[in-house]
Amino acid sequence: MANTDSAPLTEAQREIMEIVWRQGEVTVSEVRDALAERRELARNTVQTMIVRLEEKGWLKHRSAGRTFIYSANRPRANVLGAKVAQMVDRLFAGSAEELVTALLEYRGLSSEEAERIRIMIEEAETNQERHSR
């Protein structure tokens, strides 16, 4: 049974997941080939990391003959959300408001970004109101 805790991914695991999210479905050999662009890893090492990702609930597989074809079992947003939450906790003492203030003061927003963020905030408020009823 897959462990579905939200433990953060290691850098190597995140690298594999980025390949899977980008390609949709992959074999161990395809992941190894994609990783070889940066560094050489033994096929068994890649296979072990993929099996661990599946045990943690990040990947699932289907069989095609004797080959396992892996795909993501969790969306990329899960990783990004967890990383942002860690950053807010660590750098902004848990305050999303301080994160936004820092973003606005030090990076700024284009008018298009600001409009998309306004829409996201309105949708979040609407969803929160629905859930609180």
N, C-alpha and C positions, 0 to 999 in steps of 0.2 A: 504494500500500500504506500502511496506517495506521501511524503511528508510535506504538508502545505504550509509550514511556518514561513514567516516573512524575513528570514535571515538574509542579510545582504549578500549579494554575489561577490566573489573574489574578482580581481581584475581579469584573470584568465577565464573564469566562467562568464563574465560579462562580455568578453571578446567573442566567445563562442555564441552567446545568445544574440549578439549584434549580427553575426553571420546568419544565424537561423532566421531572425526577424527580416533581414534584408532579402534572403533567398526564398523564404517560405518553407521549403522542405529540403533537407540535406541528408547525405550519408556521412559516415565517419570520414571516409576518404575525401569528400568534398570540403569538410570542415578543415581537415589536415592541410589540404591544398591551399585553402584560403589563408590559414594561419602561417603557412610557409612563406608568404610574401614578407612577413616580418621576422620570423624565426623558424627554425627547423624543429619539429617535435615528432617523436616516435608515434606511429599509428596507435599503439597500445595506450600511450599516455592520453591521446585525444579521446580514445574510446572510453577510458576510465573516467575522464572528466564529463563526457556526455552521459554516461550511465549515472554518475552522481547527480547531474542536473535533472535527470529523469526521476531519480529517487526523491529529490527535493520538490518535485512537482513542476519544474520549469519546462520540461520537455515531455513529449509523448512520442510514441513510435507506431508505425504500421509495418507489416512485413511485405516485402515484394520478393518472393522466392526466399533465398537465404539472406537477403539484405534487409537491414532495418533502415527505414526512412523516418527521420526525426523531424518534428515540427514543434513550434512553440505551444506550450500549454497555458502560458500567461502572456498578456500583452506587454509590449515595451513600456507602456505607461506605468506599470507596476514598479519597474526599476527606477524610472525617472521620479516617480512620486516618492519612493522610499529615500532616494538620494536627496531630494529637495527637503523632505521632512528632517533628515539627519542634519542637513546644512542649517535649516532654520533653528533647530534645537541647539546645535553647536555654536553657531556664529551670532544668532539673534535671540538667544535665551528663550526660544520657543515662540517668539513674536513674529507672526506673518506681517503685521503692520510695519515693523522695523525693516523687514526684508524689502517690502515694496518701497519704503522711504529711501533705502539705500539704492535701489534700482533707479528710482526716479531722479535722485540727486546726483548719482555718479555716472549713470549710463544714459538716462533719458529714454523717451519713447517717441516713436514716429506717430503721426496722427492715426495711421492705420492700426498700429499696435494698440494704441490707447482705445480706439473704437472696439477692437476685438476683445480687449480686456473688459471694457464696460459691458459688453454683451455677455461675457462669461460670468461676471459678477451678478448681473440681473438674472441669468439662468440659475446660478447657485442660490440666490435669494428665493427665487420661485420654488426651487426644489426643497429648500429648507422649510419654507412655509407649508408646502404639501405634507412633508413628513412630520411636522409638529402638530398637525390637525388631528 
